Amino acid sequence: MLLSDDEVAAVATAETAAHLTDGDEYLDMEHLDQGMQRADRKKSPMGRVLPKKSVHEDTWKKILKQLPAHSGVKAHAGDR
């Protein structure tokens, strides 16, 4: 509902990527409670992520406002 048609297309394209680049910010759509995360050298869960780079900055901010408050960017969930 927050994404434009162009952003939906960009997200669909991002889902087919093999991995995110180190440092890319993303949301794991199955674990939104973990907030914004940052990709590292390990494989990211590409089939269920929303990469920040696939949406407009204003849209990204709107999405983050919809999430519960978090204390900053977290590392990839697999790193814990």
N, C-alpha and C positions, 0 to 999 in steps of 0.2 A: 504494500500500500504506500510505502514511503519512496519506492524506487520508480524512476521514469522508465519508459520503454527502452531507451538506450542503456540505462544502468542494468536493467534485467538482462539484456543481451550480453553486456559485459560480464555479468556474474555467471551466466550460462557458459560463456567462453572460459572463464576462470576455473570452472568446475572440471574442465577437461585437462587442465594443466597437471603436470606430474608432481609439482611441488611449488611452494612459495620460495622467494628469495630470502636469504638471511636478513632479518630485521623487518620484513614486511609485517604490518599490523593486520590482524584479522579477528573475526568473531567465529567461534565454533557454534554453529546453529543448533547443535544438540546439547550444548553446555553453555548457554548464554549467562548462566549464573557465574561463570568464570570471568566474564567481562572481556575486554579487549586483550588480545594476546599478541605476542611478537614471535614470528617464526625464527627458528634457528637452523642449524645444520641437519637436524633430524627431520624425518619426513613428517609433514603436516597432514592432517586428515582432510585432504582436498575435496572429497565428495560432499562435505558438509560445512564448508567454510564460506564466509563472506569476506573476501579480501578488501581492505580499505582502498586499494588502488583501483578497484573495479567500480567504485561509486564516486560521485561528486563530493567534494569536501563538505558542503552544506548538508547533503543527505547523510553523510557519515555522522555528523554532529547530531542530527535529528535522531538517528538510530541510537546513538550512545545515550541520549537523554531519555530514551524509553527503557533503558536497562537500569536495574537497581544500582545504587552507588557502589563504587569499587575503589580500592586504594591504589590506582595506577595500573600500568601495563604489566601483565604477567608473562612469564616465559611460557613456551609451549607446554601444554598439560602433561606430555610424556616425560618432561624433565624432572618431575618431582619424585 
